[in-house]
Amino acid sequence: MEKLLGRARWFDHPNAVQAGPLLRQWLADPGSMTFKLRARCDALRVQRLRQRPGNALQDECGLLGLTPREAVEERDVILHCDGHPVLFGHTVTPLASAAAWPFFRRLGNRPLGGSLFSDPLVTRAPIQYARLHAGHPLVRRVCQALDLHSQPPLQPLYARRSLFRRHGSVMLVTDVFLPALSTLMALNM
C-alpha cells in the first residue's frame, strides 16, 4: 500500500527494513553521516539542490506535529564522496520555529551535520528506518537530481530519519542511502 500512496512505513528498529548487516550497521549509527563519510573519502562535497518554504511530506506531518497545509522550510542536498553521489539529505523544520535554528538558512553548500552535532543545545530523538519505493516523493527527488527519470531505482532505497530539538523547536533530518554508498561501505569495512 505504501508503494502506491507515496508514503513510507517507518520502523523503530533497523532489522525491520531487512537490510544486510553492513547497511544495517550504517543505518543504525547514532553519529553524523557527514562525519562518517568524511572519514572514508578524500573529498566530500555537498550539493544543495534546494532550500525554500514548502509543505511537509505526508509521512512527516505527524512527527513534526503539523497539518499538511502548515508551511516548513525544506532543504535537499546530495553528498558526493570522491565524486560519487552517496547520500540524499532532506531536512524540514516548521517555518514558525525557524528562529531556533539560526544556522540553517546560512548553510549553503555546507553540511548540516557539523552544526547539529556540535551544538550542545540540540537533542536527538531515536532514529527511525524505512525502505523508500519508487513512488515516494524523496525517491522522485533523487531521480530528478541524478537525472534518472527513465531508469528509477529497481530496488527500494534505504533511509533513516531523526527528529532534533532545540529550544522546544523541531527539525526532521532524513538520510536516503544512494546505491553508490554500498561500494564505499564495502571498501571501508
Secondary structure as GFF3:
##gff-version 3
##sequence-region A 1 189
A	DSSP	alpha_helix	2	5	.	.	.	ID=ss1
A	DSSP	three_ten_helix	14	17	.	.	.	ID=ss2
A	DSSP	alpha_helix	21	28	.	.	.	ID=ss3
A	DSSP	alpha_helix	33	38	.	.	.	ID=ss4
A	DSSP	beta_strand	44	55	.	.	.	ID=ss5
A	DSSP	alpha_helix	58	64	.	.	.	ID=ss6
A	DSSP	beta_strand	71	81	.	.	.	ID=ss7
A	DSSP	beta_strand	84	94	.	.	.	ID=ss8
A	DSSP	three_ten_helix	95	100	.	.	.	ID=ss9
A	DSSP	three_ten_helix	104	106	.	.	.	ID=ss10
A	DSSP	alpha_helix	113	118	.	.	.	ID=ss11
A	DSSP	beta_strand	123	124	.	.	.	ID=ss12
A	DSSP	beta_strand	128	132	.	.	.	ID=ss13
A	DSSP	alpha_helix	137	145	.	.	.	ID=ss14
A	DSSP	beta_strand	157	166	.	.	.	ID=ss15
A	DSSP	beta_strand	169	177	.	.	.	ID=ss16
A	DSSP	alpha_helix	180	187	.	.	.	ID=ss17
###
